[in-house]
Amino acid sequence: MALFKTRFLIDIYELALAGASDKTIAKHLGVSTAGFCGWKQEKKTVRYALKKAMKKRAVNEDTDWRGYIRGKLPPKLQDVWDKITEFEQESNGYTKIESLLNGKGRHVRQQLLVYAMLYTGFNTSKALRKVAISRSEFNKWKENDPEFMELLDEIKFIQKDFFEEGLIKLVRRGDSPAIIHVAKTFNRDRGYGEHTELRVSGNIGFIPIPIHELDLPVEVQRILLEALREKEKMKALPEGQIPVPIMAKKHVESKEVTA
C-alpha cells in the first residue's frame, strides 16, 4: 500500500467536496486508485474526510438549487412564501397556511404550488402539503386548466437550465466525464460524436423462395401469383404500349359481331 501522509486529508476533503472521483483524488495525490481505496479501508480519518465532504456537498447543492429558484417566484409572493415556511413549523401549520391562501385566488395558489414543487425537488406530494392544496384540486387543474399546464411546463425548462448550468460548472472545473459528454453532444458537429461504421465485404444477393413455401393462405398466394404474371406481361410489351384488359377485349369483339 502507498505511504499515507496526514496532510493528504485536507486535499482529500477538498477534492471530494468538489465532486472528484476516487480515481481523480488518487491521481492528484500521486497514488494508484487501488492504493487510495486501500486507504479508505484502513484509515478511519480518510473515511471521515470523505463522509464530511459528502454531507457538505449535499447541503451546498441544496442551497445552490434553492438560491437558483428563489428568483423564480414573483416578488409580491415572496412574503407569502416566507409566512408559509414559518407556519409549517407549527403544530397547526397546515390550517394556518390554508387560511392564509384562502383568499389569494386560484392563480396565486397555482404559482405557489409550482414554486413548492421546485423547492421540494419535484416532489408533488410534499409540494401539495406545503401549500395546503388537495390532490383532487391539483388533478382538476391539470384536467381543466390549460394555463396551469403551462406553469407545469415551466418547471421542465427551469430544471433543464439548472442542470445545464451545473454541467458548465463541471466543465470549468476540468471534470473529465463532463467534458467528454459535452464534446459528444454539443460539439457533435465538429466530429466528437460517436458513430458506427458498417462495412460489408463480398457480394450481396437474394435467395429466390417459391411462393408455396411461404406458408401463406391460398387466397394470398393466388393474388401474389396474378400480380407477378401481370408484371411479367408488362415487361414483355413494347415500350410505351398500354395492355388492354382481357374483359375489355371480349366486350369489343362482341360489340363488333352484333353490329
N, C-alpha and C positions, 0 to 999 in steps of 0.2 A: 504493500500500500504506500502511496506517496506520502511524504512527510507533511504533516499538518502544522500550520502556524496559527496562533491565536489571532493575529492581525487579519487573517483571512475572513473572520466572522463579519467584519464591517463590510467588506466587499460582497460577501455572500448575501447579506441582508439587503444592501442597496441594489444589487443586481436582481435579486428575487423581487424586490419591491417594484422594479421597473418592468417586471414581467419576463425576465430572461429564463430560458430553459436550463435544465441541468447541464446539457451539452455546452451551452454558451457560457455558463458560470465556470465550468471546468476549463474551458479554453482560455478564459480571462485569467484564471489562476495558474495556468500553465501545467495542468494535470490532465490525465485521461478522464473520460466520462466514467469509466469503471472505478477509477480511483476516487472520484468525487462521491460516487454512490456508496463506496466503502466508508467514506467519512460520515455520510448520512446514517449509516447503520451503526457505526462505532461511537460517534460523537454526539452526545446529547445537546451540546451547545450549537452544533450545526443544525440539528433538527429544530431547536428552539428559534434560531435566527430565521429559518425558512418559514416556520409557523407564524412568527410575528409579522414577517413581511407579507404573508398571505392575508392575514387579518387586516393589516393596514391598507393593502391594495383594495380589499372589498369595501372598506369604509371610503377610501378615496374615489373609487369608481361610482359608488352610490351618491357621494357628494357631487361629483362631476355631472352625473346624469340629472340629479335634481336641480343643480345650478343651471344646467343647459335648458331644462324645460321650464324653469321659473319664468322666463320671458315670454313663454307661450300663452300665459294667462293674461287676459286684458287687465290693465291697471285698476280699473274700477272693481274688479273681483278679487284683487289681492287681499284686501282687508277681510272679505267674506271667507276666503280660504284660510287665513290665519285664525279666524274665530272657529272654523270647523276643526282645525288642527288642535286648538285649545280645548274645545268641547269634547273631543273624542277621548281625552284622557280622564274624563269624569265618569262616574258610575251611571249617570242618566244622560250621557253624552248624545246617544242616538236621538232621544226625544228633543234635546236642545237643538241639534242640527236640523232635525225635521221641522221644528218650529221656526228656525232661522231662515230656512229656504222656502217655507210655505208660501210666502207672498212674493217670491222673486221672479216668478214666471217660468214657463217651460224652457225657453231658450237659454236663460241663465243657468238653470239646473242642468241642462244638457251640456253646456260649456264646462261647468264644474265637474260633471261626470267624466267627460273626455279627459280633462286635466288629471282627475283622480286615477284614470286608467294609465296615463303616462307615469304618474307619481308612484303607483304601486307596481310598476314593471309589467303593465299589460295584464294584470290580474283582475278580471271583470268582477268577480265576487267581492274581493276586497274593496274595489272602487265603489261598487254599489253600496256597501255598508258604510263607507266613509262619508258619502254624501246623502245617506238615508233615502235611497231610491230602490223600489222593489224590482225584483226580476221581471214581474209581469208588465210593469210600466216600461221597463227597458225594452222588452220584446215588442211591445206595442209601438214604441217609437221606431224600432227597426223595420217593422212591417208597414207602417203607415206614414212615416215622416221622411221624405227624401232629403230634407235639409240636415236632419240628424245623421243620415247615412254619409253625407258629405263631410260632416265633422269626424266621423269614424275613419273615413278615408285619409283625413289629415294625419291621423296617428301613424299610418304607414309611412308617409313622407317624412315625418319628424324622426321616426325610428331609423329610416334609411340614411337621413342626413347625419344623425348622430354616429351611426356605425361607420359611415364614410369618413367622418372627421376623426374617429378613433383609428381607422386604418391609416390615414395620412400621418397621424402622430407616430404610429409604429414605424412607418417608412422613414420618418425623420430621425428616429432613434437608431435606424440601421438594422431593424429586425428582419432577418433573412427570409423567413416564411412570408411575411407581409410584402416584402419587395418582390419575391417570386410571384406571388398572387397578382400583384398589380401589373407586373410585366406580362403575365399570361392573359390578363383580361383587358386592362385599359390600353396596354401597348401591343395588343394582339396584331394590329395592322402594321406594326413595324417588324414582324417576323418572330415575336416571342411566344406566340400561341402554339399550343400543342396541335399536331396534325398527324394523321395516319396516312401512309402511302401504301397503296396496294399494287403489287407488281405480279403480273401473270405471264408465265412463260409457256411456250408450246401453242398448239392450235386449239381453238375453242370451236366445238361443233355441236350438232344436235343429233340426238338418237331418235329415229322415227319409231313411233309406237302405234300399232294398229288400233283403230277406234274401238274394236270389240274387246280389247284388253283393258280399257279404262274403267270397266265396271260401271257404266252409265246406264240409265234407263233406256229401254228400246226406243221410245219416242225421241229422246235427246239424241241418240245415235243416228236416227233417221234424219233429223233436222241438220245435224253436222254433215252427214253424207251429201244431202241435197245442196247445202251451201258450198261444199267443196267441188261438186260437179258443176255448179253454175260458175264458180270461179275458173275452173278449167276451160269451160266454154268461152268465157270472156277472153282468156289468153289466146285461144285458137282463132278468134275473129281478126280480120284485118284491122289495122289501127284506125280509129275514128268511127267504125261501124257499130251501130247500136242493135243488139239482138231483139228480134220480135218475139214476144211471149207465144208459147205454143197454142194457148187457148185463143189468142187474138188471130193467129193464122187460120185456125179452124173456122172461126166466125166469118172471116173474109171470104174463104173458099165457099162456104155455104151460101153466102150472100150472092156470089157471082153465079152459082148454079141456079139459084132461084130467079135471078134476073134473066 
